[in-house]
């Protein structure tokens, strides 16, 4: 009885803080900050139009919950609820040994790098929260066989759903899956043997769900990577490697004036080089085998230029002061703040703006933190805390590093999983057993 009272005494403040955090988040962000991605997803939802440029699974999810609060409100409610549930479960687990660290974790959940994104409707945010919740549920039941199997099933479902939201998470998913399946003991052999089958199974799941169940149109999002790479190679090799016929002036722009490591948008939506995508689409080269062949040939012909392009992009992603962080632009007017009439969000934006060009909002900071946490967690890999930290921080490291090959923009949101993993992993390895 005394043990139950002690557990209740430690749990109640945590639950109360999570409830307050949930209410505060809704109060600040309601009804949610709509981005261009969210706008197109909601538009497709209305027309029942499924494509694979945005996740069709997000369209289905949003359509199911939309009646709760039509528009961004429904997805905001889901995201915020899962966010505080995930942090709450980790905090309750940590509180068994250190109530102080549990409170610290919940305060970290309110810190700018994590908090300013919770109310922005991006699948990257929902993906990261789902993966954190998956790991949290297993962490909480790692030493309770009666509940562990049920939580492992739920966790695997959340992990798979995260991949359906963000298919580029395929490379990182097997590491988190290994933790979910074996949260009590780490074994290199098991994790290695699982990696390829798990990645293939999840890849197959994406194909079946996207194109079999939902009948999504193939819009070739991978070709955006190829366009970006062709632009980067052209810039560093000083040779226009795009397929098709280009004028001398266009070639000069492509090789000298278009390239911007911040995003492939330089070839898509921005002057003076939006002519690149216009011509590729007009000549039916985008989403065609010809573009794929040009991409392969360019890499083989100029491997050093490809590496320079990808390295420049990654360096910008990890430490670029101009990377996009908190979304605040109105969809119809880039110079207008979308939530200018919300004083609470404006106050949060003021804090964000002061920190934006500091390491707090550098993806590289969080990648480094995850690497450090893994170093400490490795020495504690026989404990639930160490394994939890290894599972989430290890997968976050792999996830961030995959952008070296597949990234087409340097937005900080792509590192959001590393932010959540770094915070929770740090607190976990700091928790000592008595």
Helices and strands as residue ranges (DSSP letters): H 2-29, H 36-47, H 56-65, G 66-68, H 72-95, H 99-108, H 112-118, H 123-140, H 145-165, G 167-169, H 170-181, H 188-207, I 208-213, H 222-237, H 248-252, I 253-257, G 264-267, H 275-282, H 289-301, H 303-319, E 329-330, E 333-337, H 343-355, G 359-361, H 363-378, H 384-406, G 412-415, H 416-430
